[in-house]
Amino acid sequence: MWERRPLSGRSRRLLLEGDVEGRYAGRDDADAGYRITMALALACSQPGREWTPADFHQALIYAPTRGGWWARKLRERKGTLYAEDKLTAMLDKAREFAARNGSVTGRNDALVQITEVRHAVEYLAWKARGGGAVDQKNLAARLKLCERAGGLEHTTALRPHAERMGCAKSTTEASDRRLVEDGWLELLEAGTGKNHGSRWRLKIPERVRELLARAAPGHSLPPTTPELATVPDPHTCTDTVALASVMAHDAFHHYGHGTSGARILTCLDVTEGLSSAQLQQATALHRTTVARRLGKLVADGLVRELEGLFYLVADLAGPARLQPDEHLLDQAAEQQGTTGLGDRRRQRHARDRANYQRWVAERAIRSRPVRPRPMLVPEGVVDPDTGELLDEGWRGWDTSDPFRPTWLAPGAVPVPNEPFDTVEAACA
Protein backbone atom coordinates (compact mmCIF):
# COMPACT_ATOMS: atom_id res chain seq x y z
CA MET A 1 0.00 0.00 0.00
CA TRP A 2 1.04 3.61 -0.45
CA GLU A 3 2.01 5.37 2.80
CA ARG A 4 1.36 9.04 3.15
CA ARG A 5 3.51 9.34 6.31
CA PRO A 6 6.60 7.31 7.18
CA LEU A 7 6.36 4.72 9.93
CA SER A 8 9.02 2.80 11.79
CA GLY A 9 9.83 -0.69 10.60
CA ARG A 10 8.08 -2.42 13.48
CA SER A 11 4.95 -0.29 13.10
CA ARG A 12 4.90 -0.90 9.37
CA ARG A 13 5.08 -4.66 9.91
CA LEU A 14 2.33 -4.44 12.51
CA LEU A 15 0.11 -2.59 10.04
CA LEU A 16 0.79 -4.79 7.02
CA GLU A 17 1.35 -8.22 8.62
CA GLY A 18 -0.57 -7.97 11.88
CA ASP A 19 0.56 -9.07 15.34
CA VAL A 20 2.62 -12.06 14.22
CA GLU A 21 4.72 -12.03 17.42
CA GLY A 22 1.76 -11.94 19.80
CA ARG A 23 2.95 -8.76 21.51
CA TYR A 24 -0.56 -7.34 21.76
CA ALA A 25 -2.48 -10.43 22.80
CA GLY A 26 -5.47 -9.68 24.99
CA ARG A 27 -8.16 -11.44 26.94
CA ASP A 28 -10.14 -12.05 23.76
CA ASP A 29 -10.14 -11.03 20.09
CA ALA A 30 -11.84 -7.70 20.80
CA ASP A 31 -9.25 -6.76 23.44
CA ALA A 32 -6.36 -7.80 21.16
CA GLY A 33 -7.81 -5.83 18.24
CA TYR A 34 -8.18 -2.71 20.37
CA ARG A 35 -4.57 -3.00 21.55
CA ILE A 36 -3.25 -3.36 18.01
CA THR A 37 -5.26 -0.38 16.82
CA MET A 38 -4.13 1.73 19.78
CA ALA A 39 -0.50 0.80 19.14
CA LEU A 40 -0.87 1.87 15.52
CA ALA A 41 -2.53 5.11 16.61
CA LEU A 42 0.43 5.85 18.89
CA ALA A 43 2.88 5.03 16.09
CA CYS A 44 1.03 7.49 13.85
CA SER A 45 1.18 10.21 16.51
CA GLN A 46 4.95 10.51 16.95
CA PRO A 47 6.64 13.81 15.97
CA GLY A 48 7.33 13.83 12.25
CA ARG A 49 4.95 10.94 11.73
CA GLU A 50 1.60 12.54 12.52
CA TRP A 51 -1.16 11.09 10.41
CA THR A 52 -4.41 12.86 9.73
CA PRO A 53 -7.63 11.06 10.68
CA ALA A 54 -8.35 10.53 6.97
CA ASP A 55 -4.98 8.80 6.51
CA PHE A 56 -5.66 6.62 9.55
CA HIS A 57 -9.13 5.68 8.29
CA GLN A 58 -7.77 4.87 4.84
CA ALA A 59 -5.04 2.58 6.19
CA LEU A 60 -7.17 0.64 8.66
CA ILE A 61 -10.75 0.70 7.33
CA TYR A 62 -10.56 1.07 3.57
CA ALA A 63 -7.34 -0.90 2.88
CA PRO A 64 -6.97 -4.69 3.29
CA THR A 65 -4.24 -4.42 5.94
CA ARG A 66 -4.01 -7.20 8.50
CA GLY A 67 -3.46 -4.71 11.29
CA GLY A 68 -6.83 -3.08 10.57
CA TRP A 69 -9.03 -6.17 10.94
CA TRP A 70 -10.56 -4.87 14.15
CA ALA A 71 -11.46 -1.52 12.59
CA ARG A 72 -13.08 -3.18 9.57
CA LYS A 73 -15.00 -5.56 11.82
CA LEU A 74 -16.18 -2.56 13.83
CA ARG A 75 -17.39 -0.95 10.62
CA GLU A 76 -19.36 -4.07 9.69
CA ARG A 77 -21.10 -4.21 13.07
CA LYS A 78 -21.81 -0.54 13.79
CA GLY A 79 -21.42 1.31 10.51
CA THR A 80 -18.86 3.50 8.80
CA LEU A 81 -19.60 6.69 10.75
CA TYR A 82 -19.19 4.98 14.11
CA ALA A 83 -15.92 3.29 13.06
CA GLU A 84 -14.42 6.55 11.79
CA ASP A 85 -15.41 8.43 14.94
CA LYS A 86 -13.92 5.65 17.08
CA LEU A 87 -10.60 5.69 15.21
CA THR A 88 -10.46 9.48 15.36
CA ALA A 89 -10.98 9.40 19.14
CA MET A 90 -8.23 6.77 19.51
CA LEU A 91 -5.87 8.89 17.41
CA ASP A 92 -6.57 11.95 19.57
CA LYS A 93 -5.97 9.92 22.72
CA ALA A 94 -2.66 8.65 21.32
CA ARG A 95 -1.54 12.19 20.49
CA GLU A 96 -2.30 13.35 24.02
CA PHE A 97 -0.34 10.41 25.40
CA ALA A 98 2.65 11.12 23.13
CA ALA A 99 2.64 14.80 24.09
CA ARG A 100 2.39 14.02 27.80
CA ASN A 101 5.00 11.24 28.01
CA GLY A 102 7.53 12.44 25.49
CA SER A 103 8.33 10.90 22.16
CA VAL A 104 10.65 8.11 21.16
CA THR A 105 11.44 8.50 17.50
CA GLY A 106 13.87 5.61 17.28
CA ARG A 107 15.87 3.01 19.16
CA ASN A 108 18.66 5.50 19.84
CA ASP A 109 16.30 7.74 21.81
CA ALA A 110 15.14 4.73 23.80
CA LEU A 111 18.73 3.74 24.58
CA VAL A 112 19.41 7.29 25.77
CA GLN A 113 16.55 7.00 28.26
CA ILE A 114 17.79 3.59 29.42
CA THR A 115 21.32 4.96 29.84
CA GLU A 116 19.96 7.81 31.92
CA VAL A 117 18.26 5.38 34.30
CA ARG A 118 21.37 3.19 34.39
CA HIS A 119 23.52 6.19 35.30
CA ALA A 120 21.15 7.05 38.13
CA VAL A 121 21.26 3.47 39.47
CA GLU A 122 25.06 3.30 39.30
CA TYR A 123 25.50 6.76 40.83
CA LEU A 124 23.96 5.66 44.12
CA ALA A 125 25.52 3.36 46.69
CA TRP A 126 22.84 0.84 47.59
CA LYS A 127 23.05 -0.30 51.19
CA ALA A 128 22.75 -4.02 51.80
CA ARG A 129 20.51 -3.54 54.82
CA GLY A 130 16.87 -3.05 54.02
CA GLY A 131 17.13 -4.86 50.69
CA GLY A 132 19.10 -2.20 48.83
CA ALA A 133 21.51 -4.70 47.27
CA VAL A 134 18.63 -6.86 46.03
CA ASP A 135 16.91 -3.77 44.60
CA GLN A 136 20.09 -2.95 42.70
CA LYS A 137 20.10 -6.45 41.22
CA ASN A 138 16.44 -6.07 40.34
CA LEU A 139 17.09 -2.83 38.47
CA ALA A 140 20.14 -4.31 36.73
CA ALA A 141 18.04 -7.21 35.43
CA ARG A 142 15.26 -4.87 34.32
CA LEU A 143 17.68 -2.58 32.50
CA LYS A 144 18.85 -5.57 30.50
CA LEU A 145 15.22 -6.37 29.63
CA CYS A 146 14.64 -2.75 28.62
CA GLU A 147 17.55 -2.88 26.19
CA ARG A 148 15.97 -5.90 24.51
CA ALA A 149 12.51 -4.31 24.50
CA GLY A 150 13.78 -1.00 23.10
CA GLY A 151 12.35 1.22 25.81
CA LEU A 152 11.70 1.67 29.50
CA GLU A 153 8.53 -0.42 29.26
CA HIS A 154 9.13 -4.15 29.56
CA THR A 155 7.19 -7.31 30.31
CA THR A 156 8.29 -10.06 32.67
CA ALA A 157 6.83 -12.66 35.00
CA LEU A 158 7.80 -13.08 38.63
CA ARG A 159 9.50 -16.49 38.52
CA PRO A 160 11.65 -15.91 35.39
CA HIS A 161 12.68 -12.55 36.79
CA ALA A 162 13.71 -14.19 40.06
CA GLU A 163 15.85 -16.64 38.07
CA ARG A 164 17.54 -13.76 36.25
CA MET A 165 18.25 -12.09 39.58
CA GLY A 166 19.48 -15.31 41.16
CA CYS A 167 17.24 -15.14 44.22
CA ALA A 168 14.00 -16.57 45.59
CA LYS A 169 10.57 -15.65 44.29
CA SER A 170 9.53 -14.08 47.59
CA THR A 171 12.69 -11.95 47.63
CA THR A 172 11.95 -10.67 44.14
CA GLU A 173 8.36 -9.91 45.04
CA ALA A 174 9.42 -7.90 48.09
CA SER A 175 11.98 -6.01 46.00
CA ASP A 176 9.32 -5.10 43.44
CA ARG A 177 7.15 -3.64 46.19
CA ARG A 178 10.04 -1.52 47.52
CA LEU A 179 10.93 -0.22 44.06
CA VAL A 180 7.31 0.73 43.40
CA GLU A 181 7.11 2.56 46.72
CA ASP A 182 10.42 4.35 46.10
CA GLY A 183 9.40 5.49 42.63
CA TRP A 184 11.80 3.43 40.52
CA LEU A 185 9.16 1.11 39.11
CA GLU A 186 5.58 1.48 37.89
CA LEU A 187 3.18 -1.38 37.27
CA LEU A 188 1.30 -0.71 34.04
CA GLU A 189 -0.63 -3.96 33.76
CA ALA A 190 -0.72 -7.01 36.00
CA GLY A 191 -0.09 -10.31 34.25
CA THR A 192 -3.07 -12.60 33.89
CA GLY A 193 -3.56 -15.96 32.26
CA LYS A 194 -1.10 -18.65 31.32
CA ASN A 195 1.53 -16.89 29.20
CA HIS A 196 1.11 -13.21 30.02
CA GLY A 197 3.59 -11.48 32.33
CA SER A 198 3.21 -8.13 34.04
CA ARG A 199 4.04 -4.95 32.15
CA TRP A 200 6.32 -2.47 33.96
CA ARG A 201 7.99 0.86 33.34
CA LEU A 202 11.31 2.03 34.79
CA LYS A 203 11.68 5.65 35.86
CA ILE A 204 13.90 7.86 37.98
CA PRO A 205 12.42 9.12 41.27
CA GLU A 206 12.20 12.86 41.69
CA ARG A 207 14.49 12.88 44.71
CA VAL A 208 17.17 11.09 42.69
CA ARG A 209 16.78 13.60 39.85
CA GLU A 210 17.34 16.40 42.35
CA LEU A 211 20.37 14.55 43.70
CA LEU A 212 21.84 14.21 40.22
CA ALA A 213 21.13 17.89 39.51
CA ARG A 214 23.01 18.94 42.65
CA ALA A 215 25.91 16.72 41.63
CA ALA A 216 26.17 18.40 38.22
CA PRO A 217 29.26 20.55 37.57
CA GLY A 218 28.82 24.15 38.65
CA HIS A 219 26.20 23.43 41.30
CA SER A 220 26.99 24.79 44.72
CA LEU A 221 25.16 22.22 46.86
CA PRO A 222 27.01 19.02 47.78
CA PRO A 223 25.54 15.82 46.26
CA THR A 224 24.84 14.08 49.58
CA THR A 225 21.66 13.16 51.42
CA PRO A 226 21.12 11.14 54.60
CA GLU A 227 19.04 8.50 52.78
CA LEU A 228 21.20 7.91 49.69
CA ALA A 229 24.98 7.98 49.83
CA THR A 230 26.69 8.83 46.57
CA VAL A 231 29.85 7.55 44.99
CA PRO A 232 32.27 10.40 44.15
CA ASP A 233 34.67 8.31 42.08
CA PRO A 234 33.07 7.00 38.85
CA HIS A 235 35.54 4.14 38.68
CA THR A 236 34.36 2.63 41.97
CA CYS A 237 30.69 2.42 40.99
CA THR A 238 28.97 -0.93 40.55
CA ASP A 239 28.70 -1.79 36.87
CA THR A 240 25.07 -2.89 36.41
CA VAL A 241 25.83 -4.52 33.06
CA ALA A 242 28.48 -6.71 34.67
CA LEU A 243 26.24 -7.33 37.68
CA ALA A 244 23.42 -8.60 35.46
CA SER A 245 25.81 -11.00 33.73
CA VAL A 246 27.04 -12.80 36.87
CA MET A 247 24.42 -12.41 39.62
CA ALA A 248 22.37 -15.45 38.51
CA HIS A 249 25.34 -17.84 38.51
CA ASP A 250 25.63 -20.53 41.16
CA ALA A 251 28.91 -19.02 42.37
CA PHE A 252 26.99 -15.98 43.64
CA HIS A 253 24.17 -17.89 45.23
CA HIS A 254 23.08 -16.81 48.70
CA TYR A 255 25.08 -19.71 50.18
CA GLY A 256 28.15 -18.91 48.07
CA HIS A 257 29.71 -15.51 47.41
CA GLY A 258 26.26 -13.96 47.53
CA THR A 259 25.07 -10.62 46.25
CA SER A 260 27.84 -8.81 48.13
CA GLY A 261 30.51 -10.83 46.33
CA ALA A 262 28.94 -10.09 42.95
CA ARG A 263 28.77 -6.37 43.68
CA ILE A 264 32.39 -6.27 44.81
CA LEU A 265 33.52 -8.21 41.75
CA THR A 266 31.76 -5.79 39.37
CA CYS A 267 33.57 -2.85 40.96
CA LEU A 268 37.04 -4.23 40.22
CA ASP A 269 39.25 -3.72 37.19
CA VAL A 270 42.20 -5.63 35.74
CA THR A 271 44.69 -2.75 35.69
CA GLU A 272 43.44 -0.28 38.30
CA GLY A 273 43.46 -1.72 41.78
CA LEU A 274 41.09 -0.70 44.55
CA SER A 275 41.60 -0.81 48.27
CA SER A 276 39.23 -2.32 50.77
CA ALA A 277 38.15 1.16 51.86
CA GLN A 278 37.28 2.16 48.30
CA LEU A 279 35.22 -0.99 47.83
CA GLN A 280 33.47 -0.30 51.12
CA GLN A 281 32.59 3.19 49.89
CA ALA A 282 31.38 1.91 46.51
CA THR A 283 29.16 -0.87 47.85
CA ALA A 284 28.09 0.68 51.20
CA LEU A 285 28.97 -2.64 52.86
CA HIS A 286 30.50 -3.02 56.31
CA ARG A 287 34.27 -3.27 56.39
CA THR A 288 34.20 -6.77 57.88
CA THR A 289 31.80 -7.91 55.13
CA VAL A 290 34.08 -6.50 52.45
CA ALA A 291 37.13 -8.18 54.00
CA ARG A 292 35.35 -11.52 54.32
CA ARG A 293 34.03 -11.45 50.75
CA LEU A 294 37.39 -10.40 49.32
CA GLY A 295 39.09 -13.28 51.12
CA LYS A 296 36.70 -15.79 49.54
CA LEU A 297 37.01 -14.21 46.09
CA VAL A 298 40.80 -14.35 46.27
CA ALA A 299 40.72 -17.95 47.49
CA ASP A 300 38.49 -19.01 44.58
CA GLY A 301 40.71 -17.31 41.99
CA LEU A 302 38.27 -14.57 40.96
CA VAL A 303 40.26 -11.68 42.47
CA ARG A 304 43.99 -11.14 42.93
CA GLU A 305 45.60 -9.05 45.65
CA LEU A 306 48.79 -7.03 45.21
CA GLU A 307 50.23 -4.68 47.85
CA GLY A 308 46.90 -4.09 49.54
CA LEU A 309 45.03 -3.44 46.29
CA PHE A 310 42.58 -5.83 44.68
CA TYR A 311 42.34 -6.50 40.94
CA LEU A 312 40.07 -8.51 38.69
CA VAL A 313 41.73 -11.64 37.33
CA ALA A 314 42.67 -11.55 33.66
CA ASP A 315 40.37 -14.49 32.81
CA LEU A 316 37.33 -12.35 33.69
CA ALA A 317 38.42 -9.32 31.67
CA GLY A 318 36.59 -8.37 28.50
CA PRO A 319 35.43 -5.43 26.37
CA ALA A 320 33.26 -4.43 29.30
CA ARG A 321 34.74 -4.32 32.77
CA LEU A 322 33.73 -7.92 33.43
CA GLN A 323 33.40 -10.79 30.97
CA PRO A 324 32.13 -13.92 32.76
CA ASP A 325 34.16 -17.08 32.24
CA GLU A 326 31.83 -20.03 32.79
CA HIS A 327 34.61 -22.51 33.58
CA LEU A 328 36.16 -20.26 36.23
CA LEU A 329 32.78 -19.44 37.78
CA ASP A 330 31.79 -23.11 37.80
CA GLN A 331 34.98 -23.94 39.71
CA ALA A 332 34.17 -21.21 42.23
CA ALA A 333 30.65 -22.58 42.66
CA GLU A 334 32.04 -26.07 43.20
CA GLN A 335 34.42 -24.81 45.88
CA GLN A 336 31.56 -22.98 47.62
CA GLY A 337 29.29 -26.01 47.39
CA THR A 338 26.57 -24.21 45.45
CA THR A 339 26.75 -26.12 42.16
CA GLY A 340 23.29 -26.98 40.88
CA LEU A 341 21.32 -24.71 43.20
CA GLY A 342 20.26 -22.52 40.29
CA ASP A 343 18.93 -25.56 38.41
CA ARG A 344 17.06 -26.65 41.50
CA ARG A 345 15.44 -23.23 41.73
CA ARG A 346 14.43 -23.33 38.05
CA GLN A 347 13.00 -26.84 38.44
CA ARG A 348 11.06 -25.76 41.52
CA HIS A 349 9.66 -22.78 39.63
CA ALA A 350 8.73 -25.03 36.73
CA ARG A 351 6.83 -27.36 39.08
CA ASP A 352 5.07 -24.44 40.73
CA ARG A 353 4.12 -23.04 37.33
CA ALA A 354 2.84 -26.41 36.11
CA ASN A 355 0.83 -26.96 39.29
CA TYR A 356 -0.70 -23.51 39.03
CA GLN A 357 -1.62 -23.94 35.37
CA ARG A 358 -3.13 -27.34 36.11
CA TRP A 359 -5.15 -25.84 38.95
CA VAL A 360 -6.42 -23.06 36.68
CA ALA A 361 -7.39 -25.58 33.98
CA GLU A 362 -9.18 -27.84 36.45
CA ARG A 363 -11.02 -24.92 37.96
CA ALA A 364 -12.19 -23.81 34.52
CA ILE A 365 -13.38 -27.30 33.59
CA ARG A 366 -14.88 -28.24 36.92
CA SER A 367 -18.09 -26.31 37.41
CA ARG A 368 -19.54 -25.87 40.81
CA PRO A 369 -21.99 -28.68 41.62
CA VAL A 370 -25.56 -27.48 41.74
CA ARG A 371 -27.01 -28.62 45.00
CA PRO A 372 -30.61 -29.84 44.66
CA ARG A 373 -33.02 -27.68 46.56
CA PRO A 374 -34.64 -29.67 49.37
CA MET A 375 -38.40 -30.00 48.98
CA LEU A 376 -39.76 -29.00 52.38
CA VAL A 377 -43.37 -29.78 51.51
CA PRO A 378 -43.50 -33.56 50.89
CA GLU A 379 -45.69 -35.16 48.32
CA GLY A 380 -49.28 -35.85 49.42
CA VAL A 381 -49.69 -32.67 51.44
CA VAL A 382 -51.38 -30.74 48.61
CA ASP A 383 -53.48 -32.10 45.77
CA PRO A 384 -51.57 -31.19 42.59
CA ASP A 385 -54.76 -30.83 40.54
CA THR A 386 -57.03 -28.81 42.83
CA GLY A 387 -54.51 -27.34 45.29
CA GLU A 388 -56.54 -28.66 48.21
CA LEU A 389 -54.73 -29.18 51.50
CA LEU A 390 -54.75 -32.88 52.33
CA ASP A 391 -52.58 -32.89 55.46
CA GLU A 392 -54.09 -30.98 58.37
CA GLY A 393 -50.65 -30.59 59.89
CA TRP A 394 -49.81 -28.01 57.21
CA ARG A 395 -52.89 -25.91 57.82
CA GLY A 396 -51.98 -22.22 58.03
CA TRP A 397 -48.98 -22.54 55.69
CA ASP A 398 -48.59 -21.16 52.19
CA THR A 399 -47.51 -24.27 50.27
CA SER A 400 -47.61 -22.79 46.75
CA ASP A 401 -43.78 -23.07 46.68
CA PRO A 402 -42.97 -26.57 48.00
CA PHE A 403 -39.30 -25.63 48.32
CA ARG A 404 -39.99 -22.60 50.50
CA PRO A 405 -43.26 -22.72 52.47
CA THR A 406 -44.19 -19.63 54.48
CA TRP A 407 -46.47 -19.16 57.45
CA LEU A 408 -49.55 -17.04 56.73
CA ALA A 409 -49.85 -14.36 59.38
CA PRO A 410 -53.33 -12.89 60.18
CA GLY A 411 -54.32 -10.52 57.38
CA ALA A 412 -51.84 -11.96 54.84
CA VAL A 413 -52.88 -12.42 51.23
CA PRO A 414 -52.93 -16.12 50.33
CA VAL A 415 -51.95 -17.68 47.05
CA PRO A 416 -54.72 -17.77 44.44
CA ASN A 417 -54.77 -21.55 43.92
CA GLU A 418 -55.31 -22.44 47.57
CA PRO A 419 -58.84 -23.57 48.49
CA PHE A 420 -61.09 -21.06 50.21
CA ASP A 421 -61.59 -23.09 53.37
CA THR A 422 -57.86 -23.41 53.88
CA VAL A 423 -57.38 -19.67 53.44
CA GLU A 424 -60.25 -18.90 55.77
CA ALA A 425 -58.87 -21.22 58.42
CA ALA A 426 -55.41 -19.75 58.08
CA CYS A 427 -56.60 -16.20 58.42
CA ALA A 428 -58.96 -16.94 61.34
N, C-alpha and C positions, 0 to 999 in steps of 0.2 A: 504494500500500500504506500501511498505518497504521504510523507510526513510534513506537516506545515511548521512544526517546531522540533528542534533536535531533542532527543531523549538519551539518557545513558544506556549503555549496552544491556544492563540487567533489566531496566524498565522496558526497553524495546522488546526483549525476549518475553517478558511477562505479558506484554500487550499482544504480541503476535503468536506466541506458543502456549500461553497460559501458565498456570502454576505447576510446572513439571517437577519441581523439587519439593513440593508440599510445604512451602514456607508459610503459606497463608491458610492452612487447613483450619477449619472451624468445627463447631459442634455439629453442624449439618451443612447441606449444600447452600442454603440461603446465607448462613453466617460466613462461609468460605467465600461466596460470591461478593458479599459486601466488603470483606477484607481486601480482596483483590482489587475491586473498584476503588476503594479508598486509597490503597497504595498507589494505584495509577494516578489518582487525583493529586496526591502529594508529589508524585514525580513530575506532573505537569504544572506544578505551582512553584518550582524552584526558580531563583533569579536567573534570567536569561532563557528560561524554558517555560514561561507562562503561556498556557494555552487559553484561548477564548472558549466560552461555553459551546459555541458552534463547532469548534475543532474537536472538543471533547465528545460532543454528541455524535459527530461524524465518525470518529474512530471507534466508539464503543457500541453505538446503536445501529448505524447505517452501514457499517463495514463488517465483513465476516471474520473479525478477529476473535481468537479464542479467549483472550482476556476480557472481552465484552459480553460473554454469554449471559451473565447475570443481568446486565442492562437490557439486553434484547428479550430475555425472559420476562423482565419487569414490564417492558413495553407490550408484550403479548397479553399479560394478565390485566394491566390497568390502563393501557392506552399510551399513545405517544406523548401527549401533553404531560401526563404524570411522570413518565420516565425522564423527559427532558428537565422538568422542574427538580426531580430528585437528583439527577447528576449535577445540575447547576448548584444546588445546595451543598452537595458533597465537595464540589470544587471550591466554593467559597469557604467552607470549613477547613479544607486543606490549606488554602492560602493564609487564613488566620493562624493556623498552626505553624506554618513555615515562617511567618513574620514574627511570631511570638518566641519560637524556640531556636531561631537562627537557621541558616541554610548550610547544607553540605553539598557542594557542587561536584565533588569528586572524592576519590579515595584518599588523595593527599590531604584534603581538609579534614577528613575523619581521622587520619593518622596524627595530624597536628593536635586535635582535641585529645586523643588517647595519650600522646606524649605529654600534654599539659597535666593530665591526671597522674601519669606515671611520675612526673617530676615532683608533684605535690606529695605523693606517697613516699618517694625516696628522700624528700627533704626532711621529713619528720623522723624522729627516733621513737620507735614504737616500744613501749615498755612491755616486758613479758607479763607482769602482774596485771590482772584484770582482763586478760585475753588479747592484749595489744599485738603480741607476736603472731597469734593465730589470725587476727584481723589483717595483718600485713600479708600473710600467706594467702588469705582469701582474696585480697585485692590483686595480688600478683597473678593468681590463677584467672581472675576475671579480666585483667588487662590482656592476657594472652588470648582469651576468648574474644575480646573486643577487636583485636587485630585480625582475627579470622573473620569476624562478622562484618568488619568495615565500618564500625561506629561504636559509640558508647552503649548502644542497646544490644543486648545479647540474651540468649535463651539457654538455660541449663536446668537440669534436675538436681535434686539434693544429693542423691547417692553418687552419681558420676562426679559431681563437683567435690564431694568429700574424698573420692579416690584421687582426683587431681591434686587436692591439697595434702593428701597423705595423713588424714586424721579420721576420727569417727564421725558418724552421721550426726550424732547429737552435738558434737563440738562445732561442726559446720553450721548447724541450725542456730546455735547460740551466737555464733559469730555474725551470721546474717542479721539477726535481730539487733546486735550492737551497731553494725554498720548502718542499718536503716535509722536507728535512733540518733546516731552521730551525724547523719546527713551525707554519708558517702554513697549510699545505695538507695535506690527507689524501686519498689515493686510495681511494675506496670500491669502485669496480668498473672494471676496464680495459675499454675499448671493443673490441668484436669485431664482425666482420661488415661489411656494406656501409654501413649507415646508423645505426650505433650508436656514439655517442661515449663517452668516459670520464666516469664520475660522480665528482665531487669534493665536498669539504666545506671551507669556510673556517673558520679558528679563530684564536684569539689565543694565541701562545706564552706559557708561564708566566713567562718572564723579562720579557716585555713587560707582562704583567699586574702583576708586582711593580714595574716601572718606573712604570706609571701610578698604582699605589697610593702610591708615594713622592712622586709629583708632585701628589697630591691636597692640597687646602687643609688646613692644620693638621698636616701631617706634617713631622717634623723633618729627615728625611734629604733631601739635595738630589737632584733627579731627573736624575742624570747617571751614565753608565757608560762605560767605555772603548770598548765595542763599538758602542753606539748613542748617537749624539749627539741631544739633544732640541732642540726649537724652543721658546724661551720665549715668543715673541710669537705669539699665534694668528693674527694677520693675515698673517704671513709664511709660513704653512704652504702646502704644495702642495695645491691643491684637486683631489682625485682625480676628482670629477665632471667638472670642466673638462678635466683631463688625458685622461680617457677619450674626450672629444668631439673632441679635436684630434690625438691622437698617431698615428692611422692615416692622416692626410692626407699627401699628397705633399710639402707644404711642410716637414714634420718628418721626412722620410726621413733615413736615415743620412748620405746625401750632401748633404742640405740643412741645415736648422737643427738636425736631430737631436733626440734625446731631451732633451738639455740645454736646447735652445731651447724645447721644449714645457714643460718643468718651470718654467723661468724665466717664461714667458708666463702660466702658471696661477697664479703667485704675485702678479702685478701687479693693480692696481685702477685704475679710471678717475680717482678723486678723491684717493686717498691714495697719494702717491708713495713709492717705496722706493729706498734708495741701493744702490750696488753691494755694499757690505759686508753689508747686510741680506739681499740676495739670495744672497750667498755663504753666509751662515749658514743660510738656509732650505733651500738645495739641497745643501749640503756639497760644492760644486764649488770648484775652484781659482779664485783671483781672476783669473788670466789667461783662464781658460775663460769666466768670467762676463763679463768685459770684451769678449772676442771675440764671444760670442753676442749680447750686448746691441747691439754695433755692427751686426751683421747684421740683427737685428730692427728696429732704428731705420731702417736703410737700406731695408728692404722695407716700411716703413709699418705695422708691427704694434705698435710701441712708440714713444712719444714721450718725449723727454728735456727737462727743464726745471729749470735751476739745480742740476744734479747729481742730480736725482731722476728716476726712470723711472716712466711711467704707461702704462696700457693705452689704446690708441686707442679713441675713442668708437664706431667701427664694430663693435668686438668686445665691446661692453658689452651686458649682458642682465639678466634677472631673477637668474640666477646671476652669479658673478663674471665668467664668460667665456661669450659667446654666439658660436659660430663663424660667420663670414661667408664663405660659399663663394667668392664673387667675389674678396674680398681675399686669401684663402688661396691661391686658384689663381694670382693674380698673383705672390704670393711664391714659389710653387713654380716658376713660369716663370722668375723672375729667378734662382733657385738652380739651374735646369736639372734639376729632378727631376720634371717633369710626366710622368705616365704610368708612373712606376716602380711605383706601387701596382697599376695594372692589369696590368702585366707579372708582378708577383708572384702575383696572383690567377689569371692564365692559366697560369702555371707550376704552381701548386698544382692547378688543374683538370686539367692534363695528367698530373701525377703521380697524382692520384686515379683518373683514367680508366685509366691504365696498370696501376695496382695492382688495380683491380676487374676488368680484363680478365685479368690474370694469375691472380687467384683463380678466375674463372669457367673459364678454360682448365684450370687444375689440377684443378678439380672434375670437369670433363667427361673430361679425358684420364686414363684409368687407366694404371697402370704396366703395360708390356708383360710378359706372362708368358713368360719364356725357356723354351724346350723343354729338358727334361732330356736330356743326351746319353746315348745308349744305349752303354754301354761294352762290353757283351757283344754282338757282332754276331750277326745271324741265321745259322743253320747250325751254331752251336757246340753247342747243346743241342736234342734232339728235343722239340718242344712237346707231343707226345702221351705219350711214355714218360718224359721227363726224362733220357734217356741222353746221356752226354757223347760228342759226335761228333768234336770237335777235341781231339787229345791235348795240344795246347799249353796248354789250359786245365785240365789235370789238376791237382788240388790246390786248386782255387778253388771257392768257394760261389757258384754262378751262379743261385741261386733268384731274386735281384733283378737283372735285367739292367742296371739303371741304377747299381747300386752293388755290384759283386762284392767279396767279401772272401776273404782267404787263410785256409785252414783250418790252424790250428796243430796240432801233435800233441796228441791228447786232446780236441780240440774236438768239439762235437756237431754233426753235419751236418744239412742240411735233410731232411725226411722223403721228399720226392719224388725224391731223387737215387739213382741205382742203387747197389746194394751194392758192386759192384766198384770204382766210382769212390770211394766213401767209404773202402773198405778201402785203396785205393792212397794216398788222401790222408792217412790216419792212420798209414801205415806209417812 
